[in-house]
Amino acid sequence: MQYTIITIFLGVILVFLGCGSDEQDLTKENSSVVLSASEQAALAEELASIERYFQLPIEKRMEKVAEMLKKYVDLKAEDPEVSQKALKNAFYLVAKGEHPLMGEWLEIVPRVVGVDEGLLTDLQRLNEIELEIAQHNNENREYIHELEETGEELQAAINDLKAQGLDPKTFKVPLKVELDE
């Protein structure tokens, strides 16, 4: 499990522990973002600062991603701007640069990293995004297989919620997402 950005320890107690409601529209489509010239220049500068990591094997890149996500969590209360930059850089390393799913990834990660409870559907979508990116980037088969297995496990947990009459789009479960280090 050393390759996964996120190791998921689901302390899912499906007898209403961690019960909560979150009315999110998880079907929202991602739209393209148009950057101004100054934003494009800033992005180019940001990418240049981490580009040297793009050629590393996936396991080494994921170590760096974990560092950036830890920095994001540690700084999000005291320095939101630096925290957000760390989050974006983590994505750039996952995707080896820009990718159309960046906005959605940046929206989901704060809901599952550094929180005590969240939605399995968010974890599932995050895994789907990372799987799509990994396949697009022709990452090693072991990493892709790991993401596929994680997706199957998350789907099984979602099916368990549904079998109990719970809505996985609103039912929060205890979760702990740890960053590999």
C-alpha positions in Angstrom: 0.0 0.0 0.0 3.0 2.3 -0.2 1.9 3.7 -3.6 -1.4 5.1 -2.6 -1.5 8.8 -1.8 -4.0 8.1 0.8 -4.2 5.0 3.0 -7.8 4.7 4.1 -8.5 3.4 7.5 -12.3 3.3 7.6 -13.5 2.8 11.1 -16.9 2.5 9.5 -19.4 1.6 12.2 -22.5 1.2 10.2 -24.8 1.3 13.2 -25.3 5.0 13.1 -21.9 6.0 14.7 -20.8 9.1 13.0 -24.3 9.7 11.7 -24.6 13.1 10.1 -26.2 14.8 7.1 -24.4 16.6 4.3 -26.6 17.8 1.5 -24.0 18.0 -1.3 -24.7 17.7 -5.0 -22.2 15.1 -6.0 -23.4 15.0 -9.6 -22.1 18.5 -10.3 -20.2 18.6 -13.6 -16.7 20.2 -13.7 -16.4 23.1 -16.0 -13.3 24.4 -17.7 -11.5 27.2 -16.0 -10.0 30.1 -18.1 -6.9 31.6 -16.6 -5.8 35.2 -17.2 -2.3 35.9 -18.5 -1.0 36.6 -15.0 -2.6 33.4 -13.6 -1.0 31.4 -16.5 2.4 32.9 -15.7 1.9 32.1 -12.0 0.9 28.5 -12.9 3.9 28.1 -15.2 6.2 29.3 -12.3 4.5 26.9 -9.9 4.9 24.0 -12.2 8.5 24.8 -12.9 9.2 24.6 -9.2 8.0 21.0 -9.0 8.6 19.7 -12.5 11.7 17.8 -11.5 9.5 15.4 -9.6 7.4 14.5 -12.6 9.9 12.0 -13.9 10.2 10.1 -10.6 8.6 6.7 -10.1 5.1 6.9 -8.8 6.1 5.8 -5.3 8.6 8.6 -5.0 6.1 11.1 -6.3 3.5 9.9 -3.8 5.9 10.5 -1.0 6.3 14.1 -2.1 2.5 14.3 -2.5 2.0 13.1 1.1 4.5 15.8 2.3 2.5 18.5 0.5 -0.9 17.2 1.8 0.6 17.2 5.3 1.7 20.8 4.8 -1.8 21.6 3.5 -3.4 20.2 6.7 -0.9 21.8 9.0 -1.2 25.3 7.5 -4.8 25.5 6.5 -5.9 27.4 9.6 -3.0 29.7 10.0 -1.9 30.4 6.4 -4.7 29.5 3.9 -2.8 30.8 0.9 0.3 28.7 1.5 -1.9 25.8 2.4 -3.9 26.1 -0.9 -0.6 26.3 -2.9 0.6 23.1 -1.2 -2.7 21.4 -2.1 -2.4 22.5 -5.8 1.2 21.3 -5.9 0.1 17.9 -4.6 -2.4 17.7 -7.4 0.2 18.7 -10.0 2.5 15.8 -8.8 -0.4 13.3 -8.9 -1.3 14.4 -12.5 2.3 15.3 -13.6 1.1 18.8 -14.5 -2.3 20.3 -15.4 -5.4 18.1 -15.8 -9.1 18.8 -16.5 -10.1 17.1 -13.2 -8.0 19.4 -11.0 -10.9 21.5 -9.9 -12.9 18.5 -8.7 -9.9 17.0 -7.0 -9.2 20.3 -5.2 -12.8 20.4 -4.1 -12.9 16.9 -2.7 -9.6 16.6 -0.9 -10.4 19.1 1.9 -13.6 17.0 2.6 -11.6 13.8 3.3 -8.1 14.8 4.4 -7.7 16.2 7.9 -11.3 15.6 9.0 -12.9 13.1 11.4 -15.8 12.1 9.3 -16.9 12.3 5.7 -18.7 10.7 2.8 -17.7 7.4 1.3 -18.9 8.8 -2.0 -16.2 11.6 -1.8 -13.5 9.0 -1.2 -14.9 6.9 -4.1 -14.9 9.9 -6.5 -11.4 10.9 -5.4 -10.2 7.4 -6.1 -11.9 7.4 -9.5 -10.1 10.7 -10.4 -6.8 9.4 -9.3 -7.4 6.1 -11.3 -8.3 8.1 -14.4 -5.2 10.2 -14.1 -3.0 7.1 -13.4 -4.3 5.4 -16.5 -3.9 8.5 -18.6 -0.3 8.8 -17.4 0.4 5.1 -18.0 1.5 4.6 -14.3 2.8 1.2 -13.3 0.3 -1.6 -13.3 0.7 -2.3 -9.6 -0.4 1.3 -8.7 -3.4 1.1 -11.0 -4.4 -2.3 -9.6 -4.2 -0.9 -6.1 -6.5 2.0 -7.1 -8.9 -0.4 -8.7 -9.0 -2.6 -5.6 -9.6 0.5 -3.4 -12.5 1.4 -5.7 -14.1 -2.0 -5.3 -13.7 -1.8 -1.5 -15.3 1.6 -1.4 -18.2 0.4 -3.6 -18.8 -2.5 -1.3 -19.0 -0.2 1.7 -21.4 2.1 -0.2 -23.5 -0.9 -1.0 -23.6 -1.9 2.7 -24.9 1.6 3.6 -27.6 1.3 0.9 -28.6 -2.2 2.2 -29.2 -0.6 5.6 -31.4 2.0 4.0 -28.9 4.8 4.4 -28.1 7.4 1.7 -24.3 7.3 1.0 -24.5 10.9 -0.4 -25.6 12.3 3.0 -24.6 9.7 5.6 -21.2 10.6 7.1 -19.0 7.9 8.5 -16.0 8.1 10.7 -12.9 8.0 8.6 -9.3 8.6 9.1 -7.2 9.4 6.0 -3.6 9.1 6.8 -0.8 10.4 4.6 1.8 7.8 3.8 5.2 8.9 5.1 
